[in-house]
Amino acid sequence: MAKRSKGSPLIGFQQRFATEQACIEHLAGLRWPAGYKCRKCGCDKAYQLKVEPRVFMCAHCNFQESVTAGTLLHRTKLPLVKWFWAAYMLAQDKRGVSAMHVSRELNLRYATAWTMLHKLRRALVDNGDDLLGGVVEVDETYYGGKGGPGSAGRSLANHNKALIAMAVERKPARKDQAPGIKKTGFVVGSAKVAMIASAASGSIHAFLRDSLSPGTNMLTDGWSGYFTPGQNFKHEPTVQGNPANAKRILPLVHLQFSNLKSWLNGTFHGVSPKHLPAYLQEWNYRFNRRAIITDLFQYIIKRAVRSVAITYSEVARGMTPINALHGLCG
C-alpha cells in the first residue's frame, strides 16, 4: 500500500489513491484486516486475478470473492478511484457536497453522482451508544413548502412539508467562549436530528428514546407530545405563548435549526421529504464530529466496506422517518 504523503491533505490523498490497484489494496486491507481468509474453506492464501483485479481467488478451493462484494460498492462498474474521490469530496468540505459538483468534477452523469453520494451517506450512521446527556433542548420544526389552510399548527397536511425533531446539548460557556451563543452563557455540545412521521407522542418519544440518555434534563416548550408517563429523564416544559418566544426559551436548538436549513438550501438547493432523512443523517454525523473532519474520509470508506449492499431502487425509495416502531433514521 502506498505510504501516506506529508504536506497537503489533497496532494497526499491524490498520491495515495492514484490508481485502481491502490484502491483495491486499501479495500482488501479493510475487508481482511488480519489478512485474507477464504470464507468457504478458511485458507489464508489467495491470488488476485489479472483479468478482474478486484477479485481474489482462494489458493486452495478456488473460491472467488471481490473486495466490493456485499458492500455499498457491490457490483459497481465505476472505477474505484472515482468512488474514493467522491467519498473524499463528501468528507472534506464541512458544507457537504452536491451531486452536481461531483458530477462535474468526476465527469459523471448527474444521476450516477447522485446515487453514489446517497449510498455513501448510508455509511454516516452514529452508534446507538452516542446518546445526549446533561441539559438538552428539544424541539421540532418544519422543512419544505408552506402549508395551506388545512395544515396549520403541527399538521403535515401539505405533502411538501416535513417535520424535523432535534435535540441539542446545552453546555456552560467557558471563559474563552463567553458570553456564549447569543449572550446566553451557553454553547452547543452534541446534537441529534431526525425526520419524524408526526408530532404525536409516539413519533416524538421514539426520537427521544434513541437520542437521550437516562437522567437527561430535557427542556421543551409546552407541547403535549413531550409528556409521557414513566419516561426516564427529567422534563422541564415552558409554555411559550407567543410563537416569537420560542427562540428565547430554546435558543440553541433554534439556532441549529436555522443552520441546518441554510445548509440544506445552500448546498443542495432544497431537499424533498422522501430523501430528507439521508441528509439529516449526514448533518448529524458531521455536526458531532466537526472538530475531527479530517478523519471522516477513512470512516466513510471503512463503513462502506462493512455496510450491506443497497440497490438503486432502494436508494430511490428514500429512507423511513421515525414513527412509533422505528428508531433513528437509517
N, C-alpha and C positions, 0 to 999 in steps of 0.2 A: 504494500500500500504506500502511496506517495506520502512523504513527510509533510507536516503542517508548515506552511511558509510563514516567516515572520514579516511584520510590517502591515500593510494594508489588508484588512479582512477580505475585501473584494478580490484583490490580486491573489491572496492566499487561497481563497475558495476556487478561483479560476484555475490556478495551477494544480490544486489537489484533485479536482474533478474534471480535468480537461478532456478525458477520454471515456469511452463506454466501458473499457476494461477497469478503469479506476472506480467507476460507479458500481460495477458488478462486484468487485473485490470488497467494497465497503458494505454493500448489502449482504454479501456472504458472511462477512465478519459479524454483522448484526443478527443474521439468521442462525448462525452456528458459532456463538461466542466462545465455546470451548473447543472449537474445531469441528470439521464436518463429521456427521454421523448419519448413516443411512437409516431412515425411519422404517425401512422394511426389514433389514437383516442386522442392523447395528454396526456394520463395517465402518471404520473410520478413515477410509481412503477412497478418493473419487477422482475422476478425470473431468476436466472442463471440455465440453465439446467444441470443436473448432467451427463447425457449421452453425451451431447455436450456442454462442458463448455464455448466455445466461443459464444454460442447463449444465448440471453436474451429474455424472453417471457413476454409480457405485462400482468400485473395482471388483467387488465380489459377486453381486447378484444382477448387475447392470441396470438396477432401478434408476430412473432419471427424474431429477427434480430441478425446477427452475428456481432461481433466487427470488422471483416475484410471485411464485405460485401461492395462492391463498391469501395474498396480501392486498393492500389497497392498489397496488400496481399490477394486480392479476391480469394476465393476458394482454397487457398493454403493447401496442405496436410502435409506440413513440420511443425515440431514443431516451435512455435513462438520463443522459446529460441534460435533456430538456426538463425532465421531471425534477432533477436536482436543482436546476436553475429556478424553476417555478417555486419550489419549496424555499429556496434561499430568498427569493424576492418577497414571498409571503412572510417570511420570518424577520427580515431585516428592517423593513420600514414600519415604524411604530404606528403609522396611519393605516397600515394594511395595503393591499394592492388590488386593483380591479382586474377583471378578466380582459378588458380592452387593452390595458397596459401590458399584461403578459402576452396577449395575442400579438401585439405589435413588436415587443422586444424579442420574442422567441419565434417569430414568423409562423404562427399557428392560426388556424381558423378560430374565430371567436368562440364557437360552441365547444371546441376542443379545450381551449384555455379555461372556459367557464367550468367545464366538467372536472378538469384537473384540480382547480382550486377548491371546488366543493368536496372532492374526495379527500384532499389534504386537510380541509377544515374538520373532517370527521376524526382526524387524529388529535385535534386540540380538545382533549377531554380532561377536566380536572378529576383527580382522585376523589372518591366519596368521603375520604377522611379529612379533606381540607374544609372543615366547617368553620363558620364565623363564630366569634365569641366576644365576650365583653359587652359593650354597649353598641347596639346595632340599630340603624334607622331602616325602616322597611316601608315601601310604598309601591303603587302601581302607576303606570302612565300609558297613554295610547300612542300608537305609532301608525301613521298611514292617513287615509282620506278622512275628511271631515264628515261627521255624522249628520244625518238629516233629522227631521222631527221625531223619527222613531228610534233614534239612537242616542238619546240623552243620558246623562249620568254615566254609569259604568256599563252601559249597554253595548253590545257588539252587533247591533242590527245592520250596520253598514259593513259589508263583507270586505271592504278595503282597509278596515281598521284592525289593528292587532293590539292585544293587551300585554304589557310587559311588566313583570314584577322584578324589583331589585332590593337587595339588602346590602347595606354599606356599614362597615365598622367605623365607629366614631372614636378617634384616638385623641388624647390631650396633646396639644401642640407643645413641642419642646421650645426652649429659648430661641434657638436658631430658626424656628418655624413661626414664631409669634408675629402677628396676633392670630394666626390660624386662618382658615378659609372664611372669607367674608367677615373677618373680625369676630368669629365665633369662639376662638380659643381652642378649636378642634381641627384635626386634619383627618384625611381618609386613610383607613387601613386597607384590608382586602374587601372584595365585593363578590356578590353572586347575582347573576341576572338570568332570566329565562322568560320565554313567552308562555303565558298561561291561557287555558281554554276559556276561563271566565273569572269574574271577580267573586264568585261564590266561595264559600268556606272550603269546599272540597279541593278546588284548584289551588287556592291560596295556601292551605295547610300542607299540600303535597310539596309546594315550593319551600315552605318554612321548615318542614321535616328534613329536607335534603340540603338545607342551607345553614341552619343554626345549630350550634352545639348545645347540649343540656345546660341550663343555668344562665343562658344568654339574657341580657336585659334588652328587650325589644321595644323600640319606640315607634308608634304608628299614629295615624290620625284616628278618628272615631268610627271608621267603617266597621260594620258588624261582622264582615267576613273574617276579621282577625281574631274574633272571640271564639274560642273552643274550649270546653271543659277538659281538664286533665292535661293540658299542654305542659311540657317540661321546661318552660322558660318563663321568666318574669315579663309581664306585658304592661307597658305604660302608655295607654292611649291618650291623645289630646284632641278634643273636638275642635276642629279648625274654624267652623263657622263660615266666614267668607273664604272662598277658594284662594283669594290672594294671600291668605295667611299661611298657605302650605309651605312656601319656601322659607318662611321664618321658623316654622315649627320643625321642619325636617330639611335643613339647608344642604346637608352633604349629599343625600340621595337625589335631591332635585338638581344639584349641580352636575352630578354624574349622568342623570337623565339627559340634561342639555348637551353634555359632551358626547354621549352615546348617539344621540340623534344627529349631531353635527358630523360625526364620523360616518354614519350610515348614508347621510345625504351628500357629504363632501367627497368621500372616496368612491362610493358605489352609485351615487345619484338616485338613491331610493332603493328599497328592498321590498319585495312582495311578502305578504304574511306567510305564504307557503314555504319560503326559504329563509325567513327571518330567524328561526331557531338556530340555524347553522352559523349565521353571522353573529348572533348573540354568544354562541359558544366560543367563537374566535375572540370576541371582545373580552369575555370573561377570562379566558386564559391569558391574553395579552396584558390585561389590566393588573392581574395578580402577580405577574412576572415582569412588570415594567422596569424593574431595576436590573434584570438579567436578560435583556433582549438578545444579546449576542449568542446565548446558548439555545435559542429557540429552533434554529435550523436542525441541529442534531436531534432535538426532541421530536420534531416533525418526522424526520426520516426514520428514526427508531420506532416511533408509533406506527408509521405507515407499514413497516415490515411486520409488526406484531398485531396489526388490526386485520380483521376479516375482510375478504373481498366484498366489493359493492358494485353493483351493475349500474349502467347509465339510467335505466328506468327507475331504480331505487333512488338515485340522486335527483332525478327529475320530479319524483313524487314529494320531495322535501322531507322535513322532519316533523315529528309529532310534538305539539305543545304539551305542557303539563296539564294533566287532569287528575281526578281523584285517584286513579290507579296507575299513574305514571310519574316517575321521578324527574330529575333534571333532564332537559333536552339532550338527546344523544343516543 
